[in-house]
Amino acid sequence: MGKSSFRGMGGMNQMQMMKQAQKLQQEMMRMQEELEQAEYTANAGGGAVTATVSGKRELTALHIEPDAVDPEDVEMLQDMIIAAVNEALRKAEESANQSMGRLTGGLNLGF
């Protein structure tokens, strides 16, 4: 009788853990969808170049002020584009990490 009651209690704990894991998984999926729909914008060169990326980490918009286009200094424009895109991607990554950290209580689950 003692052994079966322990099994029953362990089964209930396992069921509760499974339900909690399913709930966490559903919440993570919902949060991931929200993050993918978000947009992150950054600029470089004092606003000469503005890049927008999606939560899927895809460049969705790029705006270049006309006065930033100098045929004599294409490298400067390229550097500003790279800086703006990288900063927008960093913002997207930081947002995802913060959101998942809140959900998982700081546990590193590989997300």
N, C-alpha and C positions, 0 to 999 in steps of 0.2 A: 504494500500500500504506500509506503514511503517513496519508493522509486517512481511509481506512476504519478504521484502528486508532483514530484519534481519535474517530470516530463511535461505535465500539463502546464505548469507555471512557465517552463522554458518555452513551450510552444506559444503561449500568449505573448511572452516578451518578443519572440521572433516575429510574431504577427504584427505587433506594435512597431517593431523596427522596420519591417517591410512596408507598412503603411507610411511611416515617416519618410522612408527612403523614396517611395513613390511620390509623396507630396513634395519633397525636396526636388526630385527630378522634374516634376511638372512646373514648379516655380522657376527652376533654372531654365527650362525651355521657354517659358513666358518671358523671362528677363532677357534671354538671348535674342528673342524676336524683337523686343523693344530696343535693345542695343543696336541690332542690325538696321533698324529703321531710323535711328538717330543720325544727325549730321554734325560734323565737327569742322570748324573753320579756323584758319590761322593765316597770318600775313607776314610778309617780310619786306625789307626795304622801306620801312615806314608806311606800309600800306600799298606800295607799288605793285605787289603781287599778292593775291589772295587765293588760297586753295581751300576747297571744301571736299571732305571725304565722308563716305558713309560708314556706318558701324560695321559694314562688311569689309572695310578697309579698301575701298575702291574710290579713286578720284572721281568726283561727280561734277565738279565745277572748278574752273581756273579763270581768274580775272587778272589781266595785266593792264595797268595804266599806260596809256599811249606814250607818256613821257619817259617811261621806263625802258622803252625800246630804243636802244642806241646801237646802230649798226657797227659802230667802232668798238663796242664793248659788249658783245654777245655773252661772254663768259659771266659777266656780272648778272645779267638777266637769268642765265641758267642757274647760277648759285642761289639767286632769290627764289626761283621756282622750287628748287630742291629743298631749300630751307622751309618754305611755306608748307610744302607737301609733307615733309617729315614732321613738322610741328603738329599739323592736323592729325597725322597718323598717331603721334605720341599721345595727343589728347584722347583719341578714340580708344587706344590701348589702356590708358590710365582710367578712363571711365569704366571700361569693361572690368578691369581689375578691382576697382572700388566696389562696383555693383556685386560682383561675384563674392568679394570678400565679406560684404554685409550679409549675403545670403548664407555663406558657408561658415560664418563666424570666425573667419581668418584662417580656416584650414586650407592648406594647399592641396587641392584635389586635381591639379593638372589642367585647370581651365585658364 
